[in-house]
Amino acid sequence: MDERNDNPLAGYQVLLCVTGGIACYKSADLASKLTQAGADVTVAMTDAAQRFVTPLTFQALTGREAYTSLWQASEAYSIRHTSLADRIDLMIVAPATADSLAKMAVGIADDLVTTTALAVSGACDILVAPAMNPRMWQAPATQTNMKTLVDRGVHVVGPEEGRMACGTVGPGRMTEPVDILKVVADLLKRTPPRSAG
């Protein structure tokens, strides 16, 4: 990323999907960093994510409404999951819990985040930042789900080694937002913003 450019991600539309893990607090920092880099950031949250961080937090950081439901009303009617998928350059799932990764791997679409992930498939890149207890990360089911997603072209950043909120030490910490931002910039700079076409 060119540090001389104050807005290296200007023109890019990013969908930040926040799922329910304690690492949600890092997602707020990531939303701020993406916005400061010039990206237009829309946030979608699962019900579980809202137990950790409120939609208002993300609205304050991005200047945009945070979406929390497939059924959420808006001024202009749209099919929420497809309208979000139609206009973004990159979908980020951070934190990506074991539950959300499993649903994405098998195509379960039972909330706004997983339904949008299914609708986005093939339309733009998806980046996941796993975050969970080390035993959950190392579980055969999680590793199989990750292989499935990677084989489909999903990009992965992390997880990192470290101390978890539960006190366990091992792999499972969500990558720091500043490092996720670097990966995002590398992915986005491969093509011009969709809005430029």
Protein Blocks (a to p, Z undefined) as FASTA:
>chain_A
ZZklmblmgoiacdddddddfklmmmmmmmmmmmmnopacdddddfklmmmpcfklmmmm
nopacdfbfklccfbdcdfklmmmmmpcbdcdddddfklmmmmmnopafbfklmmmmmmn
opaccdddddddfklmmpmklmmmmmmmmmnopacedjdedddfkopacehiacdfklmm
mmmmmmmmmpccfklZZ
